Every structure is written in structure tokens, then in C-alpha cells.
């Protein structure tokens, strides 16, 4: 009887020990912080640096080849229309001009001689002192001489043009922003010598990464300010968006037209605040983001089972302190923002309701 009593006590102790071990195996719910998802409007934006440029600028070049013997302007020089900027060696052109003038004088003398001969022949043919054939010959020679004179005049004009091409002149008022020639250098025809920024309207030019355009073009209104003084901010309108992408930099050029009262110097570094049209999305803090096989995800809490599951999400934009989700979760879902680092699929969690 005593042995049965001891056996019963032993079994009871074993059962109690098993229950104690089971209680120790079951972990308590993981404490986390959660946030309820809400749908909101957000407006993508970006601050892009750029610079002030002339709305119109041209590349100036000589129309003939030659060696540069004089240069009167440099980068930063303000020039007037018709002002001579540089000159080529014109020895050859001057010689061609002298030859053309001599040829013109000779052709003029021949025309004068043939004109007198023609007038004499016309008087003689009227009196029948010479045959009609002689008169026709005189008229033919005069016509040929006049044609030679016209050719000589054209050759002189061509020589004068060629001489004028040895001087490079500004085609309008403006500022020299680039120079690619030096005195003594041999240049080719049409080789760029100066870049001339025309006086007049100015643009702020920005190179914007193409990813900014994935949701459509930016709004026309842009806030522009010099990098050194943000208090001078002005509102300007986008004037031109390049239709092509710079394949090397992956950017698209945007030109913003300045108002007339914002005449900042060329080359001024500026900051432009670009914005896209408002969109709908769900904004979550950065500490809510997780990863599912390298793709963005979040821990979603099942309010009924009080457990978590990892959900992949589509992130529309990463911002300074949060990110915007467009799919993968729904409004009013509870998302873990703290304590999700060591969570497992289906793990029980607990949180404080606020």
C-alpha cells in the first residue's frame, strides 16, 4: 500500500514537471509598436541644382581657314554687334583682292575700247561704209567684253568677301562665355572660336534624373533661388523640357524662364524646387520597412490572431524620413514600426493601444 502511494506521488510530480517544462517552452508575445495605415495625398518633389544661362547663345567661327594673328576679346568680355573679335592672316586674301581689282580695271578698259569701236561701226554701217558683217562683229565683241566685266566685278566681290571673312565679328550684343583659339593657332573653317551669350532673357537650366519623370512631367511652376542666398527666391515657369535623355548621365534637361526682374549674372548656381502633380498613397516611417528576398516588405499584424505576416509592398518613392507605398497593404492595416527586426512569420505579438 505504501509503495502504491509513493508511485502516485511520483507520477503527480512528473506531471507537474512536464507542465512546468511546457510553460517554459511557450515564449511570450513579442512586444512591438504599430501604426495604422491611412491613405493620404502626397506630392513628389526634388531640389535640383543648376545654373543661369542665356536663353540664346551662338557659336562664332571663321568662314575660312587660316592662322590667327590678333584676338581682342576674352571670356567675360561684353561685345557689341559688329565688333571685331579676332583676325586671321589676310596676306593671301589681300593678294587675291589686288588681282581682282586689276582684272576689273582691265575688263573696264576693254569695254570702253569695244564701246567706241561699236559706236564707230554703227555710224559707218548707216552710211554703208562698212558691211553689216563688220558691224555685227563689233557688237559681238562689245557683248563679250561686257560679260567679262560682269565676271570681273563678281570676282572682285568674292575677293572682298573672302577678305572680310578674315575678321570674326559679333553678330549681336552679348557676353563671351567660352574661347577656343589663341594667337598663332591655325583654325579651320567653321571651327568654333567663341561662344556668345546674347543679351536679353535668361534661363535656369537643370539636368533632372529621368526617374523623376516616371510619374509624368513636373508642374510648370518652379521656385528658383541662388545657392548663396535663398531669400532671393522667385517663381518661374518651365519653358522647355528636352525630348531626349542624356544617355551618359541619365538626365533630362529642363529650362526655366526667368521673369524680367530677375537678371542674375550668367553662371550663377541656383537651386530649383520641382514638384509633380499630387498623388494618392500610404506613407510609412522608414523604420517600418523590412525585406523579403531583397524586395521591400512590411510586417502586417493580424488583429484577430495577434500575429504577424511579411507582406511585399510597392514603394512609389523614398523620402527623407518615410516612404510611400501604393500596393501590398490597405488602409487601416496595422504595420509594425518598432520591434520587427527579429520577428518570424506567424509570430505572436503584443502592442499598446494608444
JOFENTA-V880796 format. One record per residue. N is the residue number from 1. PHI is phi as a letter, one per 40 degrees, with the letter a starting at -180 (none if undefined). OMEGA is omega in radians with two decimals (999 if undefined). NEAR is the number of other ideal C-beta (glycine too) atoms within 10 Angstrom. Layout:
n: [N N]
phi: [PHI PHI]
omega: [OMEGA OMEGA]
near: [NEAR NEAR]
//
This chain:
n: [1 2 3 4 5 6 7 8 9 10 11 12 13 14 15 16 17 18 19 20 21 22 23 24 25 26 27 28 29 30 31 32 33 34 35 36 37 38 39 40 41 42 43 44 45 46 47 48 49 50 51 52 53 54 55 56 57 58 59 60 61 62 63 64 65 66 67 68 69 70 71 72 73 74 75 76 77 78 79 80 81 82 83 84 85 86 87 88 89 90 91 92 93 94 95 96 97 98 99 100 101 102 103 104 105 106 107 108 109 110 111 112 113 114 115 116 117 118 119 120 121 122 123 124 125 126 127 128 129 130 131 132 133 134 135 136 137 138 139 140 141 142 143 144 145 146 147 148 149 150 151 152 153 154 155 156 157 158 159 160 161 162 163 164 165 166 167 168 169 170 171 172 173 174 175 176 177 178 179 180 181 182 183 184 185 186 187 188 189 190 191 192 193 194 195 196 197 198 199 200 201 202 203 204 205 206 207 208 209 210 211 212 213 214 215 216 217 218 219 220 221 222 223 224 225 226 227 228 229 230 231 232 233 234 235 236 237 238 239 240 241 242 243 244 245 246 247 248 249 250 251 252 253 254 255 256 257 258 259 260 261 262 263 264 265 266 267 268 269 270 271 272 273 274 275 276 277 278 279 280 281 282 283 284 285 286 287 288 289 290 291 292 293 294 295 296 297 298 299 300 301 302 303 304 305 306 307 308 309 310 311 312 313 314 315 316 317 318 319 320 321 322 323 324 325 326 327 328 329 330 331 332 333 334 335 336 337 338 339 340 341 342 343 344 345 346 347 348 349 350 351 352 353 354]
phi: [none c c c c c c c c c c c c c c c c c c c c c c c c c c c d c c b b b b c c b c a c b b c a a b b c a a c b c c b a b c c a c c b c i b c b a a b b b d g c c b b d g c c b a a c c b d c c c c c c c c c c c c c c c c c c c c c c c c c c c c c c c c c c c c f c b c c c c c c c c c c c c c c c c c c c c c c c c c c c c c c c c c c c c b c b c c a c i b c b a a b b b c g c c b c c g c d b b b b c c c h d b b c b b b b c c c c c c c h c c c c c b c b a c d c a c c c d b c b b c c a b c c b b c c c c g b b c b b b c c c c c b c c c c g c c b b b c c b c c d b b a b c b c c c c c b b b f g b c a b c b c c c c c f b b a c b c b c c c a c b c b a a b b b a h b b d g c c b c b a g c c b c b d g c c b b a c c c]
omega: [3.14 3.14 3.09 3.14 3.13 3.11 3.13 3.12 3.12 3.11 3.13 3.11 3.13 3.12 3.13 3.12 3.12 3.13 -3.14 3.11 3.14 3.13 3.14 -3.12 -3.10 -3.10 3.08 3.10 3.12 3.12 -3.13 2.96 -3.08 3.05 3.11 -3.12 3.06 3.14 -3.08 3.06 3.05 -3.11 3.12 3.12 3.13 3.02 -3.06 3.07 3.12 3.12 3.14 3.10 3.05 3.12 3.13 3.01 -3.05 3.05 -3.14 -3.12 3.04 3.13 3.09 3.10 3.11 3.14 -3.11 3.12 3.13 3.04 -3.03 -3.09 3.11 3.12 -3.12 -3.14 3.03 -3.05 3.10 3.13 -3.14 -3.14 -3.14 -3.10 -3.12 -3.10 3.09 3.01 -3.03 -3.10 -3.12 -3.12 3.11 3.10 3.10 3.12 3.12 3.12 -3.12 3.11 3.11 3.13 3.12 3.12 3.12 3.14 3.12 3.12 3.12 3.12 3.12 3.14 -3.11 3.10 3.10 3.14 3.13 3.13 3.12 -3.13 -3.13 3.10 -3.11 -3.11 3.10 3.12 3.12 3.11 3.10 -3.14 3.13 -3.12 3.12 3.10 3.12 3.11 3.14 3.13 3.13 3.13 3.10 3.13 3.12 3.13 3.11 3.09 3.10 3.11 3.11 3.10 3.13 3.10 3.11 3.13 3.10 3.11 3.11 3.12 3.11 3.09 -3.13 3.10 3.13 3.14 3.09 3.08 3.10 -3.07 3.07 -3.12 3.11 3.07 3.12 -3.10 3.07 -3.11 3.11 3.12 -3.09 3.13 3.10 3.07 -3.09 -3.14 3.05 -3.10 3.10 3.07 3.12 3.06 -3.08 3.13 3.14 2.94 -3.08 3.05 -3.06 2.99 3.12 -3.06 3.11 3.07 2.89 -3.04 -3.12 3.01 -2.99 3.12 -3.03 -3.14 3.13 -3.07 -3.09 3.13 -3.13 -3.11 3.11 3.06 -3.04 -3.08 -3.13 3.04 -3.07 3.13 3.03 3.14 -3.08 -3.09 -3.10 -3.12 3.14 -3.09 3.09 3.05 -3.14 -3.08 3.07 -3.11 -3.06 3.01 -3.10 3.12 -3.10 3.13 3.01 -3.02 3.14 -3.08 -3.09 -3.09 3.07 -3.08 3.09 3.09 -3.12 -3.11 3.13 2.95 -3.04 -3.07 -3.14 -3.13 3.11 -3.10 3.09 3.12 3.13 3.08 -3.08 3.06 3.10 3.09 3.14 3.12 3.04 3.13 3.12 -3.13 3.12 3.11 3.12 -3.05 3.12 3.08 -3.07 -3.10 3.09 -3.03 3.07 -3.10 3.05 -3.11 3.08 3.13 -3.11 -3.12 3.08 3.04 3.14 -3.12 2.99 -3.02 -3.11 -3.12 -3.12 3.08 -3.05 3.03 -3.12 -3.10 3.01 -3.13 3.05 -3.11 3.14 -3.08 3.00 -3.13 -3.02 -3.05 -3.14 3.08 -3.04 -3.13 3.13 3.13 -3.13 3.07 -3.09 3.07 -3.13 3.01 3.06 -3.10 3.13 3.10 3.09 -3.14 -3.09 -3.04 -3.08 -3.13 3.06 -3.14 3.10 -3.11 3.11 3.14 3.07 -3.13 3.11 3.07 3.13 999]
near: [5 6 7 8 9 10 10 10 10 10 10 10 10 10 10 10 10 10 10 9 9 9 8 8 6 7 8 7 12 18 11 22 16 24 18 11 20 10 11 12 9 17 10 20 15 15 10 19 11 22 15 22 17 19 16 14 15 16 13 20 16 22 12 18 13 20 12 20 14 13 19 12 19 10 11 11 17 13 22 11 11 10 14 14 22 24 18 21 14 19 12 14 20 14 11 18 19 11 13 21 15 12 18 20 12 13 21 15 12 18 19 12 13 21 14 12 16 19 12 14 21 13 12 15 18 10 7 8 11 17 11 10 9 13 18 12 15 22 16 12 16 20 12 13 20 15 12 18 20 11 13 21 15 12 18 20 12 13 21 15 13 18 17 13 17 22 14 23 15 22 12 14 15 25 20 20 17 14 19 13 19 10 11 9 14 12 21 10 11 12 14 15 22 25 18 25 21 16 16 13 14 23 20 29 17 24 15 19 14 12 11 20 15 11 13 11 14 24 15 11 13 21 17 22 19 19 12 9 8 10 6 13 15 17 12 21 12 19 15 13 13 13 7 7 14 12 7 6 11 11 18 19 17 25 16 26 17 20 13 9 6 19 11 18 9 15 12 16 13 25 17 22 16 21 15 19 11 10 16 11 19 23 18 20 13 12 16 22 20 19 11 12 7 6 12 17 20 28 24 21 21 14 11 6 11 14 18 26 15 18 18 15 24 13 18 18 20 11 12 5 8 16 20 20 23 14 12 17 20 11 10 10 19 20 26 24 19 14 18 23 10 7 18 9 9 11 17 14 22 12 19 8 4 7]
//
